[in-house]
Amino acid sequence: MTETLAIGPFSPPEREALTAQFGCTLLAGPGDLARLSEDARAAIRAVAYKGHHPFGAAQMDMLPGLGIVANFGVGYDAIDVAAASERGVKVTNTPDVLNDDVADIAVALLLMTGRRMVQASDWARSGNWAERGEFPLNRKVSGGKAGILGLGRIGREIADRLAAFKMDIHYWARSEKDTPGWTYHDDPVALAEAVDYLIVALVGGPDTAGMVSRQVIRALGPRGILVNISRGSVVDEEALLHALESGVLAGAGLDVFLNEPKINPRFYALDTVTVQPHQGSGTVETRAAMAKLQRDNIAAFLSGGPLLTAVN
Ligand code: NAP
């Protein structure tokens, strides 16, 4: 009987690799666990997890022999790590291998929103360029002041890229980092007040929910642009929409939202917003690296070796 279960929307190559390596049983989501027989569930030692549906105590208790939940992704806010630890279940994630791609998307969102690149593309494609002439001037992004909310692995990659754009780098994290030349703020509102662009690279989950609050958005101000590549939960989305609709905030570049993929349609009505479908890590190369790290963690666990990237 198989001892590894793959749960979530794995792509065909990911499924094939998991099946080839572990002879996995595949489930579309945690709701399908109940469809397995009690014997099949009892045999499971490892779960390869993908997706944003919660995987918590109730699901773990359906798998009494579970020893590891290996998440596909660095953000593991869907998994109840406290419940896992209480049950002696290890959780792993896939850090670092996706830093470059997510940082690239953050920078692209900043440039696309600041330089109005989607609208400019439409201007050319629609024939306006030929009929009406030059696209209206937009704003300079290079050389501005950038604030990174959450200077972790991805946040640092974003900051390094923006430093190459001659930007003045400010940041908030729970503690000051060794970052000569960059300015630390001990409060997200103070950070937002100091910068033109605020790029959010925090973890998701209850601790950071709504950290980009109405006050932070107000402090960023009517020339401010917000970029979020972390999780939709980090932003007070109602406050953000209201600020964008009323001109309290200049614009937003967003890869992540509440209620993905059925996001609030008010975003689509705003031409100051650049929308991406949560594709920060979505390249063939990076997804393959994430999938391999997930499998390597499971293989390490099943062979009794040290886990590569343990969370708990
Ligand atoms: P990381 O290295 O752990 O950095 C996370 C940042 O969040 C750090 O600055 C950390 O502060 C802060 N943080 C952690 N726990 C916190 C808490 N309880 N309260 C306040 N701040 C807290 O993570 P990462 O690898 O850079 O990834 C960041 C996030 O990006 C992931 O968790 C995920 O949600 C998101 N992500 C999105 C995509 C996408 O496709 N858009 C792809 C990958 C990841 P300290 O520095 O003080 O520890």
Residues whose N, C-alpha, C, O or C-beta is under 5 A from the ligand:
A	BS01	NAP	V74 G75 V102 G150 L151 G152 R153 I154 G155 A173 R174 S175 A201 L202 V203 G204 D207 T208 I229 S230 R231 D255 H278 Q279 G280 S281
